[in-house]
Amino acid sequence: MIPDEEFIKDDRVPGPTKEEIRCLVLCKADPMGDEIVADVGCGTGGFTLEFAKKVHRVYAIDRDPQAIKITRENLINHGLGENVKLINEDAEKALKRLGDLDIIIIGGSGGRLSKIIEVGASKLTSHGRIIVTSILLETKLEAVQTFKRLGFKPGIIDVNIARGHPIKRGTMMLANNPISIIWGGLNEDKLEG
């Protein structure tokens, strides 16, 4: 995993998703070398960079041109990007134009999560999966309900990470925002556990 502090950041662009969360999402996604991934709401490119090291092709999608710029800078900074296509467009439109996808990561939806999941589900291969990360209770509820409506058996975990920070007397544990990871897919066996 690329350490959080090694990412170029911009106060106007979310991310990167914390290292521990990226690790859990990659474990849940279980990427294979020949797969095609869409990172929806790529922000600073945390997931884009991690998947670029593991799969055949990554589409990094964000409607914010500044997010695409920062993701590009992070790819260059880490010597990655030959297998990444940056798409500065609304997620639904971008997904509709893409071919089959094996993994879709949704980290940002601009309030259109259900529609993005629906469009994404129509692009999944037979073993495809969608993983949503959420800091909002409403987003995780919407993801679970949408997965159920599509006939997916949703899974969900809530993750609370605290990192140690040295202080004069010892190490103080400081909590990050809790994150929910919600998933669903066509081959449920691949996602269980």
N, C-alpha and C positions, 0 to 999 in steps of 0.2 A: 504494500500500500504506500502511496505517496503521502508523506506527512502533511498535515494541514498547513503548516508554516511554509511549505515549499510551493504553494499556489500563489499566483498573482491574484490580488483581490481588488475589488472596486466597491465602494460603499453603496453604489447605485444598483449593484447586481448581487443577488443572493448566492451564498456559498463560499467555499465548497461545502458540500455535505460532510459532516465530521467523519474522520478516518474510520472510527469504529462502526459507524452506520454503513459506510461504503463497504466495509469488510462483510458485515452481515448480509447486505443486499447481494453482494457478489456470491456469497455462499448459497443464499436462497435461489439465486438465478442459475447457478451452476453452469456457467457458460462453457461451450465447447468451441474448439478452434475454428470451425467452419460456419458459425452462426452469424446472423445479421441482427443488430440491435438498434433500436431507436431510443434515444435519451430525450424525452419530452420535457421542456423547461430546463434546459441544460445549465442555465446560470453560468457559473465560472468554469464548468466542465469537469467537476469531480468524478461523476460516473463515466462521462465520455472518455476521460483519460484512462481510468481503470479498465474499462471494457476494451479500449483500443489495444491494450497489451494482451488481450485474451481471445479476441474473436476476429472473424474475417472482415467485417464491415460495421461501422458505427455511423448512424445518422444523428447528429447533434442538432436538435430543433429548439429554437427560441424565437419569440416574436420581437424581443428586445435586441436591437442591433448592437448595443453595448455588451450584452451577454455573449453574443457571437464573437465580438472582438476579443473579449477577455478569454473565452474558451480557446480561440485561435492562438493567443499569446501563451496560454498555458501549454497547449500542445507543442508549440515551437520550443518553449523553455524546457520541456521534458523529452525532446527528440521524438515526439509522436505525431501522428496525423496522416501518414500515408494512406491509411485505411479509414479515414474519417471524412465525412462530407458534412459541412456546416450549412444549415438551412435556416435562414432568417425569415420565418413565416409563421402564421397561425398554425397551431398543431394539427387541427382537423384537416386543413387543406394540404399540409405537408404529408400527413399520413395517407391521405387518399391517393396521392401521386406515387407513393412508394410501392414496391412489390411486396412479396411475402416477408414477414418478420418472425424471428424466433423469440426475441425478448424485447419487451417494451417497458422502459422505466419511466414513470411519471413522477417528477418532482415538483412540477409547477403546472397548473392548469388554467389559471386566470378565471376561475369560477365556472369552467366548462368541463369538469372532470367526467361526468357521465357520458357526454358526447364523445370525448376523447377516448374513453375506454371502449365505447361502442364501435367507433371507427377503427381503433386499434385491434379489437377482437376480430373484425372482418379481415384483417391482414395476417393473422397468426397462422403459422404452419401447424401441422398436426400435433407437434410437441411444444407449441408456443406457450408463452406465459407473460403475464402483465404483472408488474410490481409497482405499487404506489407507495411513496413515502409522504407522511403527513405530520404536521405539527398541530393541526386543527381537529377537534373532535368531529365537527361537521363533515370534514373531508373524509375521515375514515369511515364514518357512517355511510356517506354517499358511495364510497368505493365498495363497501360490503354489499349494499343494496343493489348496486349496478351489476356486480359480479353474480349475485344470486339471480337477478332478472335475466342475465345472459346464460344461465345454466351452469356457471362455474361454481365450484365449492370453494368459497373464500377462506383464506387463512389470514391470521393477524397476530402480530406480536407488538407489544409496547416495550420500548427500550429506554432505559434511564441510565445515562453514563455520567459518572463523576470522575474528574481528573484531579490528581494530586498537584498542589502548588506549594512550593516551599515558603514557609514564613519563619519568623525568628525562633519560635518554640518547636517547630516540627513541620509536618505536612498537612495542609488543610485541603479537604476534598471539596471541590467546587462542581456543582451539577450543571450539565448542559441542558438545554430544553429537551423534554421527553419527545421521542419520535415514535410514530406508529409505522410499521411496515405491513402492508396489506397486499395479498397476492391472489391470483386466480389464473387458471389456464385450461387448455384443452386436454392435457395429459396430467391429471391430478396426482398420479403417483410420483411424478418428477418433483412436485412441490411440497409433498408432505414431509413432516419431520421437524 
